[in-house]
Amino acid sequence: MEQAIIEAAKYVGAGLCMGIGAIGPAIGEGHVGAHAMDAMARQPEMAGSLVTRMLLAMAVSESTGLYSLLIAFIILFV
C-alpha cells in the first residue's frame, strides 16, 4: 500500500513539474514571436535577421522547459 502511494506521488510530482515548468517558456516564446512579428511588420527588410534572432531567443527560453523535463524524469526514474 505504501509503495503504491509513493508511485502515485511520483507521477503527480512529475506531472506538476512539467505542467508548471512549461508555463514560463510558453509565455516567453509567445512574447518573442509576437514582438518579432511586430518588428517584421515595421521593417520587412530586416526579416532575415529578425527570424534568426527570434529562433535563437526561442531556443534560450525553451531551455527552462527542458530543465523541467529533466527534473520530471529524475522524479520518475531515480
PDB file with one MODEL, atoms N, CA, C and O in Angstrom:
MODEL        1
ATOM      1  N   MET A   1       0.828  -1.203   0.000  1.00  0.00           N
ATOM      2  CA  MET A   1       0.000   0.000   0.000  1.00  0.00           C
ATOM      3  C   MET A   1       0.861   1.251   0.000  1.00  0.00           C
ATOM      4  O   MET A   1       0.608   2.207  -0.734  1.00  0.00           O
ATOM      5  N   GLU A   2       1.897   1.216   0.854  1.00  0.00           N
ATOM      6  CA  GLU A   2       2.778   2.380   0.956  1.00  0.00           C
ATOM      7  C   GLU A   2       3.531   2.621  -0.351  1.00  0.00           C
ATOM      8  O   GLU A   2       3.736   3.769  -0.745  1.00  0.00           O
ATOM      9  N   GLN A   3       3.943   1.545  -1.024  1.00  0.00           N
ATOM     10  CA  GLN A   3       4.656   1.664  -2.301  1.00  0.00           C
ATOM     11  C   GLN A   3       3.753   2.260  -3.380  1.00  0.00           C
ATOM     12  O   GLN A   3       4.224   3.022  -4.225  1.00  0.00           O
ATOM     13  N   ALA A   4       2.476   1.926  -3.363  1.00  0.00           N
ATOM     14  CA  ALA A   4       1.543   2.479  -4.346  1.00  0.00           C
ATOM     15  C   ALA A   4       1.361   3.982  -4.146  1.00  0.00           C
ATOM     16  O   ALA A   4       1.229   4.725  -5.119  1.00  0.00           O
ATOM     17  N   ILE A   5       1.354   4.429  -2.902  1.00  0.00           N
ATOM     18  CA  ILE A   5       1.228   5.861  -2.620  1.00  0.00           C
ATOM     19  C   ILE A   5       2.473   6.605  -3.111  1.00  0.00           C
ATOM     20  O   ILE A   5       2.372   7.704  -3.655  1.00  0.00           O
ATOM     21  N   ILE A   6       3.637   6.000  -2.914  1.00  0.00           N
ATOM     22  CA  ILE A   6       4.883   6.620  -3.371  1.00  0.00           C
ATOM     23  C   ILE A   6       4.904   6.715  -4.897  1.00  0.00           C
ATOM     24  O   ILE A   6       5.315   7.735  -5.450  1.00  0.00           O
ATOM     25  N   GLU A   7       4.463   5.656  -5.575  1.00  0.00           N
ATOM     26  CA  GLU A   7       4.401   5.679  -7.038  1.00  0.00           C
ATOM     27  C   GLU A   7       3.430   6.748  -7.535  1.00  0.00           C
ATOM     28  O   GLU A   7       3.731   7.476  -8.480  1.00  0.00           O
ATOM     29  N   ALA A   8       2.280   6.838  -6.903  1.00  0.00           N
ATOM     30  CA  ALA A   8       1.296   7.850  -7.296  1.00  0.00           C
ATOM     31  C   ALA A   8       1.837   9.256  -7.072  1.00  0.00           C
ATOM     32  O   ALA A   8       1.618  10.146  -7.893  1.00  0.00           O
ATOM     33  N   ALA A   9       2.539   9.457  -5.967  1.00  0.00           N
ATOM     34  CA  ALA A   9       3.123  10.774  -5.683  1.00  0.00           C
ATOM     35  C   ALA A   9       4.203  11.125  -6.700  1.00  0.00           C
ATOM     36  O   ALA A   9       4.346  12.291  -7.068  1.00  0.00           O
ATOM     37  N   LYS A  10       4.965  10.133  -7.160  1.00  0.00           N
ATOM     38  CA  LYS A  10       5.971  10.389  -8.183  1.00  0.00           C
ATOM     39  C   LYS A  10       5.328  10.854  -9.473  1.00  0.00           C
ATOM     40  O   LYS A  10       5.811  11.795 -10.102  1.00  0.00           O
ATOM     41  N   TYR A  11       4.237  10.203  -9.880  1.00  0.00           N
ATOM     42  CA  TYR A  11       3.561  10.587 -11.119  1.00  0.00           C
ATOM     43  C   TYR A  11       2.924  11.968 -11.003  1.00  0.00           C
ATOM     44  O   TYR A  11       2.982  12.766 -11.938  1.00  0.00           O
ATOM     45  N   VAL A  12       2.323  12.239  -9.865  1.00  0.00           N
ATOM     46  CA  VAL A  12       1.721  13.563  -9.656  1.00  0.00           C
ATOM     47  C   VAL A  12       2.807  14.638  -9.637  1.00  0.00           C
ATOM     48  O   VAL A  12       2.640  15.705 -10.227  1.00  0.00           O
ATOM     49  N   GLY A  13       3.916  14.353  -8.960  1.00  0.00           N
ATOM     50  CA  GLY A  13       5.017  15.319  -8.899  1.00  0.00           C
ATOM     51  C   GLY A  13       5.621  15.598 -10.267  1.00  0.00           C
ATOM     52  O   GLY A  13       5.905  16.747 -10.603  1.00  0.00           O
ATOM     53  N   ALA A  14       5.816  14.550 -11.052  1.00  0.00           N
ATOM     54  CA  ALA A  14       6.371  14.739 -12.396  1.00  0.00           C
ATOM     55  C   ALA A  14       5.396  15.504 -13.289  1.00  0.00           C
ATOM     56  O   ALA A  14       5.807  16.345 -14.088  1.00  0.00           O
ATOM     57  N   GLY A  15       4.123  15.213 -13.152  1.00  0.00           N
ATOM     58  CA  GLY A  15       3.128  15.939 -13.938  1.00  0.00           C
ATOM     59  C   GLY A  15       3.060  17.402 -13.571  1.00  0.00           C
ATOM     60  O   GLY A  15       2.970  18.266 -14.442  1.00  0.00           O
ATOM     61  N   LEU A  16       3.104  17.680 -12.278  1.00  0.00           N
ATOM     62  CA  LEU A  16       3.106  19.085 -11.836  1.00  0.00           C
ATOM     63  C   LEU A  16       4.375  19.798 -12.284  1.00  0.00           C
ATOM     64  O   LEU A  16       4.336  20.965 -12.674  1.00  0.00           O
ATOM     65  N   CYS A  17       5.489  19.097 -12.227  1.00  0.00           N
ATOM     66  CA  CYS A  17       6.755  19.685 -12.651  1.00  0.00           C
ATOM     67  C   CYS A  17       6.688  20.103 -14.119  1.00  0.00           C
ATOM     68  O   CYS A  17       7.112  21.203 -14.473  1.00  0.00           O
ATOM     69  N   MET A  18       6.164  19.242 -14.957  1.00  0.00           N
ATOM     70  CA  MET A  18       6.076  19.583 -16.381  1.00  0.00           C
ATOM     71  C   MET A  18       4.973  20.604 -16.641  1.00  0.00           C
ATOM     72  O   MET A  18       5.139  21.498 -17.471  1.00  0.00           O
ATOM     73  N   GLY A  19       3.863  20.478 -15.947  1.00  0.00           N
ATOM     74  CA  GLY A  19       2.765  21.422 -16.165  1.00  0.00           C
ATOM     75  C   GLY A  19       3.137  22.841 -15.782  1.00  0.00           C
ATOM     76  O   GLY A  19       2.909  23.781 -16.545  1.00  0.00           O
ATOM     77  N   ILE A  20       3.706  22.991 -14.605  1.00  0.00           N
ATOM     78  CA  ILE A  20       4.093  24.321 -14.141  1.00  0.00           C
ATOM     79  C   ILE A  20       5.360  24.788 -14.866  1.00  0.00           C
ATOM     80  O   ILE A  20       5.503  25.967 -15.189  1.00  0.00           O
ATOM     81  N   GLY A  21       6.270  23.849 -15.116  1.00  0.00           N
ATOM     82  CA  GLY A  21       7.522  24.204 -15.778  1.00  0.00           C
ATOM     83  C   GLY A  21       7.367  24.585 -17.233  1.00  0.00           C
ATOM     84  O   GLY A  21       8.276  25.190 -17.801  1.00  0.00           O
ATOM     85  N   ALA A  22       6.250  24.255 -17.857  1.00  0.00           N
ATOM     86  CA  ALA A  22       6.036  24.601 -19.265  1.00  0.00           C
ATOM     87  C   ALA A  22       5.311  25.934 -19.440  1.00  0.00           C
ATOM     88  O   ALA A  22       5.243  26.462 -20.550  1.00  0.00           O
ATOM     89  N   ILE A  23       4.777  26.470 -18.365  1.00  0.00           N
ATOM     90  CA  ILE A  23       4.033  27.735 -18.479  1.00  0.00           C
ATOM     91  C   ILE A  23       4.973  28.890 -18.829  1.00  0.00           C
ATOM     92  O   ILE A  23       4.679  29.681 -19.725  1.00  0.00           O
ATOM     93  N   GLY A  24       6.099  28.987 -18.126  1.00  0.00           N
ATOM     94  CA  GLY A  24       7.037  30.084 -18.362  1.00  0.00           C
ATOM     95  C   GLY A  24       7.586  30.112 -19.778  1.00  0.00           C
ATOM     96  O   GLY A  24       7.529  31.157 -20.426  1.00  0.00           O
ATOM     97  N   PRO A  25       8.120  28.996 -20.287  1.00  0.00           N
ATOM     98  CA  PRO A  25       8.613  29.005 -21.657  1.00  0.00           C
ATOM     99  C   PRO A  25       7.521  29.299 -22.692  1.00  0.00           C
ATOM    100  O   PRO A  25       7.785  29.948 -23.705  1.00  0.00           O
ATOM    101  N   ALA A  26       6.312  28.828 -22.443  1.00  0.00           N
ATOM    102  CA  ALA A  26       5.229  29.091 -23.393  1.00  0.00           C
ATOM    103  C   ALA A  26       4.924  30.586 -23.468  1.00  0.00           C
ATOM    104  O   ALA A  26       4.754  31.139 -24.555  1.00  0.00           O
ATOM    105  N   ILE A  27       4.857  31.224 -22.322  1.00  0.00           N
ATOM    106  CA  ILE A  27       4.598  32.665 -22.303  1.00  0.00           C
ATOM    107  C   ILE A  27       5.771  33.416 -22.934  1.00  0.00           C
ATOM    108  O   ILE A  27       5.569  34.346 -23.715  1.00  0.00           O
ATOM    109  N   GLY A  28       6.996  33.011 -22.593  1.00  0.00           N
ATOM    110  CA  GLY A  28       8.180  33.673 -23.144  1.00  0.00           C
ATOM    111  C   GLY A  28       8.275  33.549 -24.651  1.00  0.00           C
ATOM    112  O   GLY A  28       8.578  34.522 -25.341  1.00  0.00           O
ATOM    113  N   GLU A  29       8.019  32.360 -25.162  1.00  0.00           N
ATOM    114  CA  GLU A  29       8.083  32.168 -26.611  1.00  0.00           C
ATOM    115  C   GLU A  29       6.972  32.933 -27.319  1.00  0.00           C
ATOM    116  O   GLU A  29       7.165  33.418 -28.433  1.00  0.00           O
ATOM    117  N   GLY A  30       5.825  33.041 -26.687  1.00  0.00           N
ATOM    118  CA  GLY A  30       4.741  33.838 -27.268  1.00  0.00           C
ATOM    119  C   GLY A  30       5.126  35.300 -27.380  1.00  0.00           C
ATOM    120  O   GLY A  30       4.855  35.946 -28.392  1.00  0.00           O
ATOM    121  N   HIS A  31       5.758  35.821 -26.338  1.00  0.00           N
ATOM    122  CA  HIS A  31       6.210  37.215 -26.373  1.00  0.00           C
ATOM    123  C   HIS A  31       7.283  37.420 -27.445  1.00  0.00           C
ATOM    124  O   HIS A  31       7.248  38.402 -28.187  1.00  0.00           O
ATOM    125  N   VAL A  32       8.226  36.497 -27.518  1.00  0.00           N
ATOM    126  CA  VAL A  32       9.296  36.614 -28.509  1.00  0.00           C
ATOM    127  C   VAL A  32       8.713  36.601 -29.918  1.00  0.00           C
ATOM    128  O   VAL A  32       9.068  37.440 -30.745  1.00  0.00           O
ATOM    129  N   GLY A  33       7.826  35.659 -30.191  1.00  0.00           N
ATOM    130  CA  GLY A  33       7.219  35.570 -31.518  1.00  0.00           C
ATOM    131  C   GLY A  33       6.384  36.788 -31.859  1.00  0.00           C
ATOM    132  O   GLY A  33       6.441  37.287 -32.983  1.00  0.00           O
ATOM    133  N   ALA A  34       5.614  37.268 -30.905  1.00  0.00           N
ATOM    134  CA  ALA A  34       4.756  38.430 -31.159  1.00  0.00           C
ATOM    135  C   ALA A  34       5.583  39.673 -31.448  1.00  0.00           C
ATOM    136  O   ALA A  34       5.279  40.423 -32.376  1.00  0.00           O
ATOM    137  N   HIS A  35       6.615  39.890 -30.665  1.00  0.00           N
ATOM    138  CA  HIS A  35       7.438  41.081 -30.872  1.00  0.00           C
ATOM    139  C   HIS A  35       8.272  40.974 -32.150  1.00  0.00           C
ATOM    140  O   HIS A  35       8.539  41.985 -32.801  1.00  0.00           O
ATOM    141  N   ALA A  36       8.678  39.771 -32.509  1.00  0.00           N
ATOM    142  CA  ALA A  36       9.396  39.602 -33.773  1.00  0.00           C
ATOM    143  C   ALA A  36       8.472  39.888 -34.951  1.00  0.00           C
ATOM    144  O   ALA A  36       8.893  40.504 -35.930  1.00  0.00           O
ATOM    145  N   MET A  37       7.228  39.454 -34.870  1.00  0.00           N
ATOM    146  CA  MET A  37       6.278  39.751 -35.945  1.00  0.00           C
ATOM    147  C   MET A  37       5.992  41.257 -36.040  1.00  0.00           C
ATOM    148  O   MET A  37       5.858  41.805 -37.135  1.00  0.00           O
ATOM    149  N   ASP A  38       5.902  41.906 -34.893  1.00  0.00           N
ATOM    150  CA  ASP A  38       5.727  43.365 -34.891  1.00  0.00           C
ATOM    151  C   ASP A  38       6.904  44.051 -35.573  1.00  0.00           C
ATOM    152  O   ASP A  38       6.723  44.963 -36.380  1.00  0.00           O
ATOM    153  N   ALA A  39       8.116  43.599 -35.238  1.00  0.00           N
ATOM    154  CA  ALA A  39       9.305  44.203 -35.833  1.00  0.00           C
ATOM    155  C   ALA A  39       9.361  43.944 -37.336  1.00  0.00           C
ATOM    156  O   ALA A  39       9.753  44.828 -38.098  1.00  0.00           O
ATOM    157  N   MET A  40       8.976  42.748 -37.772  1.00  0.00           N
ATOM    158  CA  MET A  40       8.976  42.449 -39.208  1.00  0.00           C
ATOM    159  C   MET A  40       7.927  43.253 -39.956  1.00  0.00           C
ATOM    160  O   MET A  40       8.123  43.610 -41.117  1.00  0.00           O
ATOM    161  N   ALA A  41       6.811  43.539 -39.290  1.00  0.00           N
ATOM    162  CA  ALA A  41       5.778  44.346 -39.933  1.00  0.00           C
ATOM    163  C   ALA A  41       6.256  45.786 -40.104  1.00  0.00           C
ATOM    164  O   ALA A  41       5.914  46.449 -41.083  1.00  0.00           O
ATOM    165  N   ARG A  42       7.047  46.263 -39.151  1.00  0.00           N
ATOM    166  CA  ARG A  42       7.557  47.638 -39.232  1.00  0.00           C
ATOM    167  C   ARG A  42       8.715  47.759 -40.217  1.00  0.00           C
ATOM    168  O   ARG A  42       8.815  48.750 -40.940  1.00  0.00           O
ATOM    169  N   GLN A  43       9.600  46.743 -40.249  1.00  0.00           N
ATOM    170  CA  GLN A  43      10.771  46.789 -41.124  1.00  0.00           C
ATOM    171  C   GLN A  43      10.913  45.458 -41.862  1.00  0.00           C
ATOM    172  O   GLN A  43      11.679  44.595 -41.433  1.00  0.00           O
ATOM    173  N   PRO A  44      10.190  45.283 -42.960  1.00  0.00           N
ATOM    174  CA  PRO A  44      10.240  43.997 -43.686  1.00  0.00           C
ATOM    175  C   PRO A  44      11.631  43.657 -44.222  1.00  0.00           C
ATOM    176  O   PRO A  44      11.944  42.481 -44.410  1.00  0.00           O
ATOM    177  N   GLU A  45      12.458  44.652 -44.466  1.00  0.00           N
ATOM    178  CA  GLU A  45      13.797  44.368 -44.998  1.00  0.00           C
ATOM    179  C   GLU A  45      14.701  43.698 -43.961  1.00  0.00           C
ATOM    180  O   GLU A  45      15.729  43.126 -44.324  1.00  0.00           O
ATOM    181  N   MET A  46      14.345  43.759 -42.705  1.00  0.00           N
ATOM    182  CA  MET A  46      15.123  43.131 -41.635  1.00  0.00           C
ATOM    183  C   MET A  46      14.616  41.729 -41.284  1.00  0.00           C
ATOM    184  O   MET A  46      15.058  41.150 -40.292  1.00  0.00           O
ATOM    185  N   ALA A  47      13.708  41.182 -42.070  1.00  0.00           N
ATOM    186  CA  ALA A  47      13.052  39.920 -41.722  1.00  0.00           C
ATOM    187  C   ALA A  47      14.053  38.772 -41.542  1.00  0.00           C
ATOM    188  O   ALA A  47      13.908  37.982 -40.609  1.00  0.00           O
ATOM    189  N   GLY A  48      15.053  38.665 -42.400  1.00  0.00           N
ATOM    190  CA  GLY A  48      16.016  37.567 -42.286  1.00  0.00           C
ATOM    191  C   GLY A  48      16.780  37.599 -40.972  1.00  0.00           C
ATOM    192  O   GLY A  48      16.928  36.578 -40.300  1.00  0.00           O
ATOM    193  N   SER A  49      17.257  38.769 -40.618  1.00  0.00           N
ATOM    194  CA  SER A  49      17.996  38.924 -39.361  1.00  0.00           C
ATOM    195  C   SER A  49      17.079  38.702 -38.160  1.00  0.00           C
ATOM    196  O   SER A  49      17.483  38.100 -37.165  1.00  0.00           O
ATOM    197  N   LEU A  50      15.862  39.186 -38.258  1.00  0.00           N
ATOM    198  CA  LEU A  50      14.926  39.045 -37.136  1.00  0.00           C
ATOM    199  C   LEU A  50      14.534  37.591 -36.906  1.00  0.00           C
ATOM    200  O   LEU A  50      14.389  37.160 -35.762  1.00  0.00           O
ATOM    201  N   VAL A  51      14.361  36.833 -37.985  1.00  0.00           N
ATOM    202  CA  VAL A  51      13.994  35.422 -37.832  1.00  0.00           C
ATOM    203  C   VAL A  51      15.118  34.656 -37.135  1.00  0.00           C
ATOM    204  O   VAL A  51      14.863  33.828 -36.261  1.00  0.00           O
ATOM    205  N   THR A  52      16.356  34.935 -37.524  1.00  0.00           N
ATOM    206  CA  THR A  52      17.495  34.272 -36.888  1.00  0.00           C
ATOM    207  C   THR A  52      17.540  34.567 -35.399  1.00  0.00           C
ATOM    208  O   THR A  52      17.701  33.659 -34.584  1.00  0.00           O
ATOM    209  N   ARG A  53      17.399  35.827 -35.049  1.00  0.00           N
ATOM    210  CA  ARG A  53      17.445  36.214 -33.638  1.00  0.00           C
ATOM    211  C   ARG A  53      16.227  35.707 -32.873  1.00  0.00           C
ATOM    212  O   ARG A  53      16.322  35.364 -31.695  1.00  0.00           O
ATOM    213  N   MET A  54      15.079  35.662 -33.554  1.00  0.00           N
ATOM    214  CA  MET A  54      13.874  35.139 -32.905  1.00  0.00           C
ATOM    215  C   MET A  54      14.055  33.665 -32.562  1.00  0.00           C
ATOM    216  O   MET A  54      13.708  33.235 -31.461  1.00  0.00           O
ATOM    217  N   LEU A  55      14.594  32.894 -33.494  1.00  0.00           N
ATOM    218  CA  LEU A  55      14.797  31.466 -33.240  1.00  0.00           C
ATOM    219  C   LEU A  55      15.816  31.238 -32.127  1.00  0.00           C
ATOM    220  O   LEU A  55      15.656  30.322 -31.321  1.00  0.00           O
ATOM    221  N   LEU A  56      16.852  32.056 -32.078  1.00  0.00           N
ATOM    222  CA  LEU A  56      17.827  31.941 -31.006  1.00  0.00           C
ATOM    223  C   LEU A  56      17.190  32.269 -29.656  1.00  0.00           C
ATOM    224  O   LEU A  56      17.430  31.571 -28.671  1.00  0.00           O
ATOM    225  N   ALA A  57      16.385  33.321 -29.606  1.00  0.00           N
ATOM    226  CA  ALA A  57      15.713  33.689 -28.361  1.00  0.00           C
ATOM    227  C   ALA A  57      14.714  32.624 -27.932  1.00  0.00           C
ATOM    228  O   ALA A  57      14.569  32.357 -26.739  1.00  0.00           O
ATOM    229  N   MET A  58      14.030  32.016 -28.883  1.00  0.00           N
ATOM    230  CA  MET A  58      13.088  30.949 -28.543  1.00  0.00           C
ATOM    231  C   MET A  58      13.819  29.726 -28.001  1.00  0.00           C
ATOM    232  O   MET A  58      13.328  29.067 -27.085  1.00  0.00           O
ATOM    233  N   ALA A  59      14.982  29.420 -28.556  1.00  0.00           N
ATOM    234  CA  ALA A  59      15.754  28.283 -28.065  1.00  0.00           C
ATOM    235  C   ALA A  59      16.223  28.528 -26.633  1.00  0.00           C
ATOM    236  O   ALA A  59      16.212  27.614 -25.809  1.00  0.00           O
ATOM    237  N   VAL A  60      16.632  29.748 -26.339  1.00  0.00           N
ATOM    238  CA  VAL A  60      17.080  30.070 -24.985  1.00  0.00           C
ATOM    239  C   VAL A  60      15.911  29.988 -24.004  1.00  0.00           C
ATOM    240  O   VAL A  60      16.055  29.459 -22.902  1.00  0.00           O
ATOM    241  N   SER A  61      14.761  30.511 -24.406  1.00  0.00           N
ATOM    242  CA  SER A  61      13.619  30.473 -23.489  1.00  0.00           C
ATOM    243  C   SER A  61      13.068  29.053 -23.325  1.00  0.00           C
ATOM    244  O   SER A  61      12.459  28.745 -22.301  1.00  0.00           O
ATOM    245  N   GLU A  62      13.272  28.203 -24.303  1.00  0.00           N
ATOM    246  CA  GLU A  62      12.800  26.820 -24.204  1.00  0.00           C
ATOM    247  C   GLU A  62      13.679  25.996 -23.272  1.00  0.00           C
ATOM    248  O   GLU A  62      13.257  24.941 -22.798  1.00  0.00           O
ATOM    249  N   SER A  63      14.887  26.459 -23.005  1.00  0.00           N
ATOM    250  CA  SER A  63      15.802  25.673 -22.171  1.00  0.00           C
ATOM    251  C   SER A  63      15.228  25.445 -20.767  1.00  0.00           C
ATOM    252  O   SER A  63      15.483  24.399 -20.169  1.00  0.00           O
ATOM    253  N   THR A  64      14.464  26.393 -20.233  1.00  0.00           N
ATOM    254  CA  THR A  64      13.880  26.168 -18.910  1.00  0.00           C
ATOM    255  C   THR A  64      12.828  25.065 -18.960  1.00  0.00           C
ATOM    256  O   THR A  64      12.663  24.326 -17.990  1.00  0.00           O
ATOM    257  N   GLY A  65      12.122  24.947 -20.066  1.00  0.00           N
ATOM    258  CA  GLY A  65      11.182  23.837 -20.225  1.00  0.00           C
ATOM    259  C   GLY A  65      11.895  22.497 -20.284  1.00  0.00           C
ATOM    260  O   GLY A  65      11.397  21.500 -19.763  1.00  0.00           O
ATOM    261  N   LEU A  66      13.066  22.471 -20.920  1.00  0.00           N
ATOM    262  CA  LEU A  66      13.841  21.241 -20.961  1.00  0.00           C
ATOM    263  C   LEU A  66      14.399  20.882 -19.582  1.00  0.00           C
ATOM    264  O   LEU A  66      14.514  19.705 -19.242  1.00  0.00           O
ATOM    265  N   TYR A  67      14.742  21.891 -18.799  1.00  0.00           N
ATOM    266  CA  TYR A  67      15.187  21.621 -17.430  1.00  0.00           C
ATOM    267  C   TYR A  67      14.060  21.003 -16.609  1.00  0.00           C
ATOM    268  O   TYR A  67      14.301  20.087 -15.823  1.00  0.00           O
ATOM    269  N   SER A  68      12.848  21.489 -16.780  1.00  0.00           N
ATOM    270  CA  SER A  68      11.740  20.901 -16.029  1.00  0.00           C
ATOM    271  C   SER A  68      11.451  19.476 -16.504  1.00  0.00           C
ATOM    272  O   SER A  68      11.032  18.634 -15.709  1.00  0.00           O
ATOM    273  N   LEU A  69      11.669  19.199 -17.788  1.00  0.00           N
ATOM    274  CA  LEU A  69      11.530  17.828 -18.284  1.00  0.00           C
ATOM    275  C   LEU A  69      12.584  16.928 -17.649  1.00  0.00           C
ATOM    276  O   LEU A  69      12.284  15.799 -17.261  1.00  0.00           O
ATOM    277  N   LEU A  70      13.806  17.418 -17.542  1.00  0.00           N
ATOM    278  CA  LEU A  70      14.862  16.652 -16.895  1.00  0.00           C
ATOM    279  C   LEU A  70      14.525  16.354 -15.443  1.00  0.00           C
ATOM    280  O   LEU A  70      14.722  15.233 -14.974  1.00  0.00           O
ATOM    281  N   ILE A  71      14.024  17.344 -14.736  1.00  0.00           N
ATOM    282  CA  ILE A  71      13.649  17.145 -13.333  1.00  0.00           C
ATOM    283  C   ILE A  71      12.496  16.142 -13.229  1.00  0.00           C
ATOM    284  O   ILE A  71      12.475  15.305 -12.326  1.00  0.00           O
ATOM    285  N   ALA A  72      11.541  16.232 -14.158  1.00  0.00           N
ATOM    286  CA  ALA A  72      10.426  15.275 -14.139  1.00  0.00           C
ATOM    287  C   ALA A  72      10.930  13.847 -14.343  1.00  0.00           C
ATOM    288  O   ALA A  72      10.456  12.924 -13.681  1.00  0.00           O
ATOM    289  N   PHE A  73      11.893  13.658 -15.256  1.00  0.00           N
ATOM    290  CA  PHE A  73      12.465  12.327 -15.447  1.00  0.00           C
ATOM    291  C   PHE A  73      13.210  11.854 -14.201  1.00  0.00           C
ATOM    292  O   PHE A  73      13.146  10.679 -13.842  1.00  0.00           O
ATOM    293  N   ILE A  74      13.906  12.762 -13.553  1.00  0.00           N
ATOM    294  CA  ILE A  74      14.615  12.393 -12.321  1.00  0.00           C
ATOM    295  C   ILE A  74      13.612  11.965 -11.251  1.00  0.00           C
ATOM    296  O   ILE A  74      13.835  10.988 -10.536  1.00  0.00           O
ATOM    297  N   ILE A  75      12.504  12.705 -11.148  1.00  0.00           N
ATOM    298  CA  ILE A  75      11.470  12.345 -10.169  1.00  0.00           C
ATOM    299  C   ILE A  75      10.911  10.955 -10.468  1.00  0.00           C
ATOM    300  O   ILE A  75      10.676  10.165  -9.554  1.00  0.00           O
ATOM    301  N   LEU A  76      10.702  10.664 -11.735  1.00  0.00           N
ATOM    302  CA  LEU A  76      10.104   9.375 -12.103  1.00  0.00           C
ATOM    303  C   LEU A  76      11.050   8.189 -11.952  1.00  0.00           C
ATOM    304  O   LEU A  76      10.653   7.140 -11.444  1.00  0.00           O
ATOM    305  N   PHE A  77      12.280   8.346 -12.384  1.00  0.00           N
ATOM    306  CA  PHE A  77      13.136   7.175 -12.528  1.00  0.00           C
ATOM    307  C   PHE A  77      14.269   7.062 -11.518  1.00  0.00           C
ATOM    308  O   PHE A  77      15.024   6.091 -11.567  1.00  0.00           O
ATOM    309  N   VAL A  78      14.417   8.014 -10.606  1.00  0.00           N
ATOM    310  CA  VAL A  78      15.511   7.918  -9.634  1.00  0.00           C
ATOM    311  C   VAL A  78      14.941   7.716  -8.255  1.00  0.00           C
ATOM    312  O   VAL A  78      15.693   7.610  -7.286  1.00  0.00           O
TER     313      VAL A  78
ENDMDL
END
